[in-house]
Amino acid sequence: MPLKYNEAEFKFLTRLIKHVSLALLGIILSIPLVFAAGPSDRFEQFTIENGLPQNSAKVLLQDRQGFLWIGTEEGVARYDGYEFKVFKHNLESSQSLSNNYVIVIFEDQQNNLWFGTRGGGLNRFNPATDNFTHYFHHAEN
C-alpha cells in the first residue's frame, strides 16, 4: 500500500532530503582536503653538484640518528638534511674506507654502522673519529 502525504508533509520531506543530500555532498567533497592537510612526502634529487660522490646510489640507509647514508661506486655520503659529508678510500690512511664501491650499509643493535664493499671487505664506522675499521675475509679462517 503506497504512503500518502499531505502537501505540507511532502514539502517538509522534500526540504529534509535536499538538506541531508547537500550535507552528505559537503562531507564527501571535504574528505580529500582532510587527507591533503596531513603529512606529505617530499622528494629531492641530489647529484654530484649537491655533494654526492656519484650520481647513482647503490644503497641507502637512514640511521637511528636520522642521517641518510648513500652508498655509491665512488664512496659513501652522509646527509644531515643540509649537506653531504663524503667518505672515500684514501691510500695514505689505513682508517679510511677500504674500497669506494659500497654495496651494503647496515646498522646493528648497538648503533654501529657497517659498510660492505666490493672487493674491500667490511668496514665499521666510528662516528667519534669519522674513521673506519676494516675486516677482510681470510680463506684460512
Salt bridges, closest charged atoms under 4 A:
GLU7 OE2 - LYS11 NZ 3.45
GLU44 OE2 - ARG42 NH2 2.26
GLU73 OE2 - LYS58 NZ 3.09
GLU107 OE2 - ARG64 NH1 3.61
ASP130 OD1 - ARG78 NH1 3.73
ASP130 OD2 - LYS85 NZ 2.48
